[in-house]
């Protein structure tokens, strides 16, 4: 079970770090190796594009999302 993450949006940079941490903790199973996109300086944007592509090509089932929630 994932630990609860303390959300910190005190600055743009801290908000990005918080979002990245949250995504890593909660969606790594669904994203697989794509999670490594978050290591890039523009990782959130890259991952967003990749997820949109995944949805178009493969679809994301509710079952997969519930599994990580």
N, C-alpha and C positions, 0 to 999 in steps of 0.2 A: 504494500500500500504506500502511496506517495505521501511525503510530508506536506503539510500545509505551507505554502510559500507566502511570506509577508510581502504584500504588494507595496512597491515604493515608486511613486511617480513624481518625486520631488524635482527631477530634471529630465530632460529628453533622454540623456544618456542612461540614467538610472531606469527610466521606463523601458528602454530597449533591453537592458540587461535583465530586468524583471520578466519581460515577455519571453525572452530567450530561455531563461531558467524554467519558466512555467511550461513552455512547449517541450523542452527536453524531458522534464519530469512526467508529463502527462501524455505525450503523443509519440514517444520514441518507438513503441511497438507498432503503431500504425504506419509511421514514416520510414522505418527501417534505416538503411544507409543514407537516406535523404536528410536525416537529422544533421548530418555533417555539414550541410549547406550553411547552418547557423554559425559556423566558424569563420566564414568570410565576412569582411567588413560590411557588406550589404546583404548579409545572410537572411534577414527577415524578408527582404524583398525577393531574394532568390527562392526562398522556401515558399513564399506566397505564390509565385509563378508556377512552381513545381506542383503545389497542391491543386491549383486551378487546372493544370494539365492532367493530373491524376483523376480529378473528378470528371473531366471531359472524356478521358480515355477509358478509365476503369470503373468510375463511380466509387463512392465511399458508402459502404453499407452502414446502416444504423447499428448493426451488430458490432462492427469494428469500433465505432465511436463509443459505444456503451462499454466495451471491453476495457478501455483506458480511462474512463471517467471515474 
